[in-house]
Amino acid sequence: MRLAARRWVGFSGLALAYALAGIPEAWAADGPQPWTGPIPKAKCGAGSRAESGLQGSTSLAERFGGASAQGFRCNMELVGQTQGEGASWQMAWFGQCAYYDTANSPRQKHPGVVVVDVSDPAHPKPVDYIDTPTMRDPWESLHVNQARKLLGAAEAENGTGTGNGFEIYDVSDCRHPVLKSNLQIPDSHAHAGNWTPDGNFYYVTQGFRGVGGTMPIIDTSDAEHPKVVMTWKFTGNGRAHDATFNADGTRMYSPQPGYFTAPVGSSSFGPEGLVVLDTSDIASHKPNPQVREVSSLFWKDGGQSQAAQPVTIAGKPYLIFSQELGSGGAGAASRAAACAQHLPPFGFPKIIDISDDTHPREVATLMLEADDPTNCSMTMGEATNPVFVYDSHYCNVDDARDARLLVCSFFEAGLRAFDIRDPFHPREVAYYKPPAQGTKDLPGSNLQNYTGSGGVTLNRTADWASSYLRILKRHDGTVEVWFTSQDNGFQVVRFTNPDIIGAELLKTGAGDDVM
């Protein structure tokens, strides 16, 4: 059994490596050893256009020599696309439709959330636009509760929530969402949020205003008359970036953003990692409910925790945990500070065992070669964007009840797909990096918003794949991924070369999303 050395630590001794990662030494010495990356690279088959350098990276020669404008692919190919005016951070879906937000630029012809008909995946087409103050900028809060056929979002205003709106739409007719309610949440500063699995509650996670995070919790059991149950405040400087839950909504998995260069008093100051919360009082509609901390797991090899996706792998519960920045945070100086301490300059996912949710434990890092601090001398020159580069953002699996195939959005590293059937030995199987759009004017793209404004467009040498994504298995045996990237808009890609990926991995299971 291979045990990868944790090269970023910079010290000898596995005990210290496990301690820094939050892994109890006694547990680490007993049973399978945690995978500490980088993860094995995908083997690319026929029709691929592979990266020429490090896994995940786009070299300077590729960026400025024209290669990145053609994109890169390995065991994946584009099926269909609607670029529109570009996209923002999030995508949701129901049935044969997808919903994605845009950058809320005053120059957009169609502001708000785009409704896409994907009944023909080779020719997805916009069929509606939801243009309200809330839906003009829901940031990362745009989610569908599949059980109740409800689309919800909170007004985020560039991620800081200067508006107070929260809206619910009926998507029974997925092509034409119908507004059911609009709730004003006092002093809300929304950034993200999510439904509980039963659709009876929506938790609004807050942005960057003030010290310490508050979290309005909305009772949505009557979707036409939602109401705020309570606004819970994290202790200390903590806040939830995004929110996910166990099946009955009695546990919330809260990513705690942090990095060592964050200034004291900022919303991301403090430890980086996971906080597990007891939300059973909320789930049972108990009067005067309380939210309690169950456990936490913190580490140093990452920053700005994003999302924690609960899944079951081979009968055991895990979290797929993503981080959108490296240990030092955003910007060249912060990335250099991380490299100087032999810590990752970019964020990557982790797999965390929550069989005992009072003692969560890390079993694997899904670090790309581009994320490895050993390669800082190569990747720092490629990190031309001041914010996100080779960082993870959202992940999803083929079947949360029996997860085998994992796909994550990695900003400039594109979509990356992994075989996680053995969570202690994950492997990369495919990737798709959308083509760079250069100076094309896309006012609905938040990537353009970050790099230029007012019609001034800078040369964007890579796109940002940032959205949540859908893994859809077709009855004909093909497997698709729906996602958005900020310059390329909505896209459908499918897996190729099953003989290399492993046909068993792409095989339809009982709980897969199948159409």
Secondary structure per residue as TSV (DSSP state, phi and psi in degrees):
chain	resnum	aa	ss	phi	psi
A	1	M	-	360.0	126.9
A	2	R	-	-80.8	132.8
A	3	L	-	-115.7	110.5
A	4	A	-	-74.2	136.8
A	5	A	-	-73.6	139.3
A	6	R	-	-82.9	89.0
A	7	R	G	-69.9	-25.6
A	8	W	G	-69.2	-17.5
A	9	V	G	-64.4	-43.9
A	10	G	-	84.3	9.7
A	11	F	S	-133.2	159.3
A	12	S	S	-87.7	156.8
A	13	G	-	104.8	117.3
A	14	L	H	-65.9	-30.3
A	15	A	H	-59.4	-42.3
A	16	L	H	-68.5	-39.6
A	17	A	H	-60.1	-45.8
A	18	Y	H	-65.6	-38.1
A	19	A	H	-62.9	-44.2
A	20	L	H	-64.4	-31.7
A	21	A	H	-85.2	-4.0
A	22	G	T	80.6	19.8
A	23	I	-	-99.0	120.2
A	24	P	-	-58.5	131.9
A	25	E	H	-61.5	-39.3
A	26	A	H	-62.3	-40.3
A	27	W	H	-69.8	-41.7
A	28	A	H	-62.0	-27.4
A	29	A	T	-84.6	-6.6
A	30	D	S	-120.3	113.8
A	31	G	S	93.3	-165.6
A	32	P	S	-58.9	141.7
A	33	Q	-	-90.3	143.0
A	34	P	-	-59.2	141.0
A	35	W	B	-81.0	126.5
A	36	T	-	-117.4	16.6
A	37	G	S	65.0	175.6
A	38	P	-	-63.1	157.8
A	39	I	-	-79.2	147.8
A	40	P	-	-57.9	137.6
A	41	K	-	-73.5	151.7
A	42	A	-	-68.4	144.2
A	43	K	-	-94.0	119.3
A	44	C	-	-91.4	132.4
A	45	G	-	-101.2	-161.6
A	46	A	T	-57.8	141.5
A	47	G	T	83.9	-2.0
A	48	S	-	-80.0	156.3
A	49	R	B	-129.5	87.4
A	50	A	-	-78.5	155.8
A	51	E	-	-61.4	146.2
A	52	S	S	-93.4	-18.0
A	53	G	S	-115.8	-136.8
A	54	L	S	-63.5	151.8
A	55	Q	T	-57.2	119.5
A	56	G	T	95.3	-24.3
A	57	S	-	-85.9	159.8
A	58	T	-	-122.9	112.3
A	59	S	-	-68.2	163.4
A	60	L	H	-61.9	-36.5
A	61	A	H	-64.0	-39.8
A	62	E	H	-69.2	-38.6
A	63	R	H	-66.7	-43.2
A	64	F	H	-108.5	1.4
A	65	G	S	-104.4	2.3
A	66	G	S	101.4	-14.0
A	67	A	G	-66.6	-38.8
A	68	S	G	-68.6	-20.5
A	69	A	G	-71.0	-14.1
A	70	Q	G	-97.1	-11.3
A	71	G	-	77.1	173.7
A	72	F	E	-136.5	147.7
A	73	R	E	-150.8	146.0
A	74	C	E	-143.0	109.9
A	75	N	S	60.3	25.6
A	76	M	E	-143.1	152.2
A	77	E	E	-145.7	152.9
A	78	L	E	-74.7	133.4
A	79	V	E	-100.4	-47.9
A	80	G	E	-161.1	162.6
A	81	Q	E	-157.9	145.3
A	82	T	E	-130.7	109.2
A	83	Q	-	-76.8	-39.6
A	84	G	T	56.2	-137.8
A	85	E	T	-98.4	13.1
A	86	G	-	99.3	178.6
A	87	A	-	-136.5	168.1
A	88	S	-	-108.8	-132.5
A	89	W	S	-90.9	-28.9
A	90	Q	-	-130.5	152.4
A	91	M	E	-137.6	142.2
A	92	A	E	-132.5	175.6
A	93	W	E	-158.8	158.0
A	94	F	E	-153.9	131.3
A	95	G	T	57.1	-124.6
A	96	Q	T	-97.7	20.6
A	97	C	E	-124.5	150.9
A	98	A	E	-123.9	154.6
A	99	Y	E	-132.9	128.9
A	100	Y	E	-140.2	149.0
A	101	D	-	-90.4	163.8
A	102	T	-	-126.8	177.5
A	103	A	-	-80.7	-5.4
A	104	N	-	62.4	44.6
A	105	S	-	-85.3	141.1
A	106	P	T	-65.1	-12.9
A	107	R	T	-90.9	-1.9
A	108	Q	-	-71.7	139.6
A	109	K	S	-77.9	-31.4
A	110	H	S	-129.4	80.7
A	111	P	-	-72.4	164.4
A	112	G	S	98.5	-162.2
A	113	V	E	-88.2	129.8
A	114	V	E	-89.1	131.2
A	115	V	E	-100.3	121.7
A	116	V	E	-114.9	127.7
A	117	D	E	-85.9	117.4
A	118	V	-	-113.9	25.7
A	119	S	S	-61.7	-30.5
A	120	D	S	-111.4	98.9
A	121	P	T	-63.1	-19.7
A	122	A	T	-78.3	-17.5
A	123	H	S	-139.3	64.2
A	124	P	-	-65.5	143.2
A	125	K	E	-141.6	138.1
A	126	P	E	-66.0	134.3
A	127	V	E	-124.2	-9.4
A	128	D	E	-163.7	161.7
A	129	Y	E	-135.8	129.9
A	130	I	E	-98.2	103.3
A	131	D	-	-114.0	89.7
A	132	T	S	-132.1	165.1
A	133	P	H	-54.1	-38.4
A	134	T	H	-68.5	-45.8
A	135	M	H	-83.1	-7.2
A	136	R	H	-71.3	-24.6
A	137	D	-	-156.2	75.1
A	138	P	-	-82.7	-2.0
A	139	W	T	53.4	-114.2
A	140	E	B	-105.3	15.1
A	141	S	-	-93.1	-2.6
A	142	L	-	-75.2	110.5
A	143	H	E	-144.4	148.2
A	144	V	E	-107.0	133.5
A	145	N	E	-91.0	111.4
A	146	Q	T	-64.8	-37.3
A	147	A	T	-63.0	-39.4
A	148	R	T	-106.0	2.0
A	149	K	T	57.3	47.6
A	150	L	E	-123.4	133.0
A	151	L	E	-102.7	128.7
A	152	G	E	-130.6	154.1
A	153	A	E	-163.5	155.3
A	154	A	E	-116.0	145.1
A	155	E	-	-68.7	122.2
A	156	A	-	-112.6	-30.3
A	157	E	T	49.8	73.0
A	158	N	T	63.2	30.1
A	159	G	T	83.0	-0.3
A	160	T	T	-111.6	-9.5
A	161	G	-	65.7	58.7
A	162	T	-	-79.0	-17.2
A	163	G	S	-99.6	164.5
A	164	N	-	-113.2	10.0
A	165	G	E	-75.5	148.3
A	166	F	E	-140.1	127.8
A	167	E	E	-126.6	148.3
A	168	I	E	-125.2	133.9
A	169	Y	E	-123.8	142.3
A	170	D	E	-84.9	122.8
A	171	V	-	-113.4	28.4
A	172	S	S	-54.6	-44.7
A	173	D	S	-92.8	96.1
A	174	C	T	-62.6	-24.8
A	175	R	T	-78.4	-17.5
A	176	H	S	-138.4	78.8
A	177	P	-	-58.1	141.5
A	178	V	E	-115.9	126.1
A	179	L	E	-65.7	127.4
A	180	K	E	-103.3	-33.5
A	181	S	E	-162.9	155.1
A	182	N	E	-134.4	116.8
A	183	L	E	-112.7	134.5
A	184	Q	E	-95.6	123.4
A	185	I	-	-102.2	114.2
A	186	P	T	-56.9	132.8
A	187	D	T	55.4	35.4
A	188	S	-	-82.9	138.9
A	189	H	-	-130.4	66.0
A	190	A	E	-65.8	148.3
A	191	H	E	-130.8	-47.8
A	192	A	E	-146.1	-158.8
A	193	G	E	151.4	172.1
A	194	N	E	-166.4	160.1
A	195	W	E	-80.6	152.5
A	196	T	-	-74.3	157.7
A	197	P	T	-56.2	-33.1
A	198	D	T	-80.5	-6.7
A	199	G	S	76.9	9.4
A	200	N	S	-88.4	-10.6
A	201	F	E	-143.0	151.8
A	202	Y	E	-131.2	126.3
A	203	Y	E	-100.4	122.6
A	204	V	E	-97.8	111.7
A	205	T	E	-88.6	145.1
A	206	Q	E	-98.1	163.0
A	207	G	-	-87.6	-142.8
A	208	F	S	-104.1	12.4
A	209	R	S	-86.6	129.7
A	210	G	S	81.5	173.9
A	211	V	S	-97.6	127.7
A	212	G	S	88.2	146.6
A	213	G	-	-101.2	134.3
A	214	T	E	-107.0	159.8
A	215	M	E	-144.0	97.7
A	216	P	E	-64.6	133.7
A	217	I	E	-115.6	121.5
A	218	I	E	-109.1	128.9
A	219	D	E	-81.8	113.9
A	220	T	-	-111.7	16.7
A	221	S	S	-59.4	-33.7
A	222	D	S	-104.9	98.1
A	223	A	T	-65.3	-20.2
A	224	E	T	-84.8	-15.8
A	225	H	S	-137.8	63.3
A	226	P	-	-67.6	155.3
A	227	K	E	-147.1	148.1
A	228	V	E	-77.2	121.2
A	229	V	E	-77.4	-47.9
A	230	M	E	-165.1	161.8
A	231	T	E	-117.0	109.5
A	232	W	E	-91.8	140.8
A	233	K	E	-112.3	127.8
A	234	F	-	-66.3	151.5
A	235	T	S	-77.4	154.4
A	236	G	T	60.5	-137.1
A	237	N	T	-97.7	10.5
A	238	G	-	-70.1	153.9
A	239	R	-	-159.0	154.2
A	240	A	-	-87.2	133.6
A	241	H	S	-79.8	-57.6
A	242	D	S	-126.2	-175.8
A	243	A	-	-143.4	133.9
A	244	T	E	-138.3	167.6
A	245	F	E	-143.1	160.1
A	246	N	-	-76.1	178.4
A	247	A	T	-60.8	-36.4
A	248	D	T	-99.8	7.2
A	249	G	S	73.8	15.9
A	250	T	S	-91.1	-7.4
A	251	R	E	-130.8	134.1
A	252	M	E	-112.3	134.6
A	253	Y	E	-102.6	108.1
A	254	S	E	-107.3	114.3
A	255	P	E	-73.3	124.6
A	256	Q	E	-98.5	106.4
A	257	P	-	-73.0	138.0
A	258	G	-	-166.7	154.8
A	259	Y	-	-161.0	155.0
A	260	F	T	-73.7	-15.5
A	261	T	T	-92.6	-1.1
A	262	A	S	-67.6	136.5
A	263	P	-	-69.0	144.8
A	264	V	T	-57.8	133.0
A	265	G	T	97.9	-14.0
A	266	S	S	-78.0	163.1
A	267	S	T	-72.3	-12.6
A	268	S	T	-107.9	12.5
A	269	F	-	-82.0	134.7
A	270	G	S	126.1	-171.5
A	271	P	-	-70.6	148.9
A	272	E	E	-97.5	129.0
A	273	G	E	157.4	-147.3
A	274	L	E	-114.2	136.6
A	275	V	E	-122.7	127.2
A	276	V	E	-99.5	126.8
A	277	L	E	-114.8	142.6
A	278	D	E	-87.3	111.6
A	279	T	-	-113.8	24.5
A	280	S	H	-65.0	-32.2
A	281	D	H	-62.2	-39.0
A	282	I	H	-67.6	-48.4
A	283	A	H	-59.4	-33.9
A	284	S	T	-93.7	8.9
A	285	H	T	56.6	37.1
A	286	K	-	-70.9	137.1
A	287	P	S	-63.2	145.9
A	288	N	S	49.1	57.9
A	289	P	-	-68.0	154.3
A	290	Q	-	-123.4	147.6
A	291	V	-	-111.6	130.5
A	292	R	E	-124.5	145.4
A	293	E	E	-80.6	129.1
A	294	V	E	-92.8	-46.3
A	295	S	E	-166.6	172.5
A	296	S	E	-149.5	157.1
A	297	L	E	-143.9	116.8
A	298	F	E	-118.6	157.4
A	299	W	E	-153.1	174.3
A	300	K	S	-110.8	-12.9
A	301	D	S	-92.4	58.8
A	302	G	-	164.0	174.3
A	303	G	E	-155.5	158.0
A	304	Q	E	54.4	59.5
A	305	S	E	-46.1	135.9
A	306	Q	E	-107.6	-63.3
A	307	A	E	-149.1	154.2
A	308	A	E	-130.4	109.6
A	309	Q	E	-96.0	112.9
A	310	P	E	-75.0	129.9
A	311	V	E	-141.4	165.9
A	312	T	E	-117.0	128.8
A	313	I	E	-121.4	120.0
A	314	A	T	51.3	40.3
A	315	G	T	86.9	-1.4
A	316	K	E	-115.9	143.2
A	317	P	E	-82.3	136.1
A	318	Y	E	-138.4	166.9
A	319	L	E	-115.2	134.9
A	320	I	E	-93.5	112.6
A	321	F	E	-113.1	123.4
A	322	S	E	-111.3	151.4
A	323	Q	E	-129.8	131.8
A	324	E	E	-94.5	-1.8
A	325	L	E	-142.8	166.0
A	326	G	-	-80.4	-174.6
A	327	S	T	-62.1	-26.9
A	328	G	T	-97.4	-7.2
A	329	G	-	95.8	-160.7
A	330	A	S	-89.9	156.0
A	331	G	S	96.8	155.0
A	332	A	H	-60.0	-43.2
A	333	A	H	-65.7	-39.8
A	334	S	H	-68.8	-39.2
A	335	R	H	-66.1	-39.6
A	336	A	H	-64.7	-37.0
A	337	A	H	-64.0	-39.2
A	338	A	H	-64.8	-46.3
A	339	C	H	-59.6	-38.2
A	340	A	H	-63.3	-25.6
A	341	Q	T	-100.5	13.3
A	342	H	T	59.1	38.6
A	343	L	-	-115.7	155.0
A	344	P	-	-64.8	133.8
A	345	P	S	-81.4	-13.7
A	346	F	S	-129.7	157.5
A	347	G	-	-88.6	155.0
A	348	F	-	-151.1	162.0
A	349	P	-	-75.8	162.4
A	350	K	E	-132.6	157.6
A	351	I	E	-111.5	124.8
A	352	I	E	-121.2	126.7
A	353	D	E	-78.6	122.6
A	354	I	-	-119.4	30.6
A	355	S	S	-55.2	-40.0
A	356	D	S	-113.8	100.9
A	357	D	T	-75.3	-2.8
A	358	T	T	-84.6	-11.8
A	359	H	S	-141.1	67.8
A	360	P	-	-62.2	149.5
A	361	R	E	-145.8	139.8
A	362	E	E	-79.8	133.2
A	363	V	E	-115.9	-18.0
A	364	A	E	-161.5	146.6
A	365	T	E	-107.9	140.1
A	366	L	-	-106.3	56.6
A	367	M	-	-77.5	130.7
A	368	L	-	-83.1	162.4
A	369	E	G	-57.4	-33.8
A	370	A	G	-67.9	-22.1
A	371	D	G	-87.4	-15.2
A	372	D	-	-72.7	124.4
A	373	P	G	-61.9	-19.0
A	374	T	G	-59.7	-25.8
A	375	N	G	-101.4	16.5
A	376	C	H	-55.4	-37.6
A	377	S	H	-61.9	-24.8
A	378	M	H	-92.0	-40.5
A	379	T	H	-84.3	-23.9
A	380	M	T	-62.6	-35.1
A	381	G	T	-69.9	-26.9
A	382	E	T	-80.0	-18.5
A	383	A	-	-80.1	69.3
A	384	T	-	-80.1	-22.1
A	385	N	S	-79.7	136.2
A	386	P	S	-73.6	-11.6
A	387	V	S	-114.1	-92.2
A	388	F	-	-97.2	141.7
A	389	V	S	-131.6	-95.8
A	390	Y	S	-99.9	46.9
A	391	D	-	-103.7	149.4
A	392	S	-	-81.3	162.6
A	393	H	-	-138.2	-68.3
A	394	Y	-	-126.7	151.9
A	395	C	E	-133.2	155.0
A	396	N	E	-149.3	162.6
A	397	V	E	-121.8	165.7
A	398	D	S	-66.8	-39.2
A	399	D	-	-148.6	111.9
A	400	A	T	-63.3	-22.0
A	401	R	T	-87.6	-14.9
A	402	D	S	-155.1	70.8
A	403	A	-	-73.3	131.9
A	404	R	-	-127.8	-44.3
A	405	L	E	-109.6	126.5
A	406	L	E	-117.8	135.1
A	407	V	E	-129.5	133.4
A	408	C	E	-127.8	145.4
A	409	S	E	-87.2	132.4
A	410	F	-	-126.2	37.0
A	411	F	B	47.7	-118.3
A	412	E	T	-71.4	-12.8
A	413	A	T	-86.9	0.0
A	414	G	-	74.7	-157.1
A	415	L	E	-82.5	135.6
A	416	R	E	-127.0	131.8
A	417	A	E	-113.2	140.6
A	418	F	E	-134.7	145.8
A	419	D	E	-89.2	115.5
A	420	I	-	-117.8	22.1
A	421	R	S	-60.1	-33.8
A	422	D	S	-109.0	99.3
A	423	P	T	-64.6	-17.1
A	424	F	T	-85.3	-11.7
A	425	H	S	-138.4	61.4
A	426	P	-	-68.8	156.7
A	427	R	E	-143.7	145.7
A	428	E	E	-78.5	140.6
A	429	V	E	-123.0	-18.9
A	430	A	E	-166.9	163.3
A	431	Y	E	-156.4	160.8
A	432	Y	E	-145.3	120.5
A	433	K	E	-114.3	110.7
A	434	P	-	-60.8	152.7
A	435	P	-	-66.9	139.6
A	436	A	-	-64.6	142.2
A	437	Q	-	-102.1	2.7
A	438	G	B	58.4	-119.8
A	439	T	T	-105.0	13.6
A	440	K	-	-58.9	134.1
A	441	D	-	-82.3	112.0
A	442	L	-	-129.9	84.8
A	443	P	T	-64.6	-19.2
A	444	G	T	-86.4	-0.8
A	445	S	-	-88.1	125.0
A	446	N	H	-72.1	-24.5
A	447	L	H	-61.5	-46.4
A	448	Q	H	-63.9	-36.8
A	449	N	H	-59.4	-34.8
A	450	Y	H	-80.1	-22.8
A	451	T	H	-112.3	-6.6
A	452	G	-	-175.4	157.0
A	453	S	-	-149.8	167.8
A	454	G	T	62.7	30.1
A	455	G	T	87.5	-8.3
A	456	V	-	-85.6	117.1
A	457	T	-	-116.4	125.5
A	458	L	-	-88.6	164.8
A	459	N	-	-74.6	110.1
A	460	R	B	-95.9	108.8
A	461	T	-	-89.7	0.4
A	462	A	S	-158.9	152.7
A	463	D	-	-91.9	167.0
A	464	W	-	-108.6	109.7
A	465	A	B	-88.6	108.9
A	466	S	-	-127.3	-10.8
A	467	S	S	-84.8	161.7
A	468	Y	-	-61.0	158.9
A	469	L	-	-144.0	155.8
A	470	R	E	-110.0	130.7
A	471	I	E	-104.0	114.3
A	472	L	E	-119.2	126.6
A	473	K	E	-103.9	127.7
A	474	R	-	-90.5	154.8
A	475	H	T	-64.3	-21.2
A	476	D	T	-82.8	3.1
A	477	G	S	96.5	-7.9
A	478	T	-	-79.8	153.1
A	479	V	E	-123.8	123.9
A	480	E	E	-110.4	159.6
A	481	V	E	-128.7	126.1
A	482	W	E	-98.6	135.1
A	483	F	E	-162.8	169.2
A	484	T	E	-122.1	146.4
A	485	S	E	-121.7	154.9
A	486	Q	T	-72.2	-31.3
A	487	D	T	-91.8	-26.1
A	488	N	T	-99.1	-4.0
A	489	G	E	70.3	-148.3
A	490	F	E	-82.2	134.8
A	491	Q	E	-139.2	149.2
A	492	V	E	-118.6	124.4
A	493	V	E	-122.1	158.8
A	494	R	E	-133.5	155.9
A	495	F	E	-77.3	142.9
A	496	T	-	-122.8	176.4
A	497	N	-	52.0	56.1
A	498	P	H	-61.6	-22.3
A	499	D	H	-66.2	-28.6
A	500	I	H	-89.9	-44.8
A	501	I	H	-63.8	-41.8
A	502	G	-	116.4	106.6
A	503	A	H	-58.7	-32.8
A	504	E	H	-64.6	-32.7
A	505	L	H	-67.9	-33.3
A	506	L	H	-92.2	-1.6
A	507	K	S	-67.3	142.9
A	508	T	-	-71.0	131.5
A	509	G	-	-107.2	172.9
A	510	A	T	-63.4	-34.8
A	511	G	T	-103.7	9.7
A	512	D	S	-69.3	156.9
A	513	D	-	-78.2	108.3
A	514	V	B	-123.9	139.1
A	515	M	-	-140.0	360.0
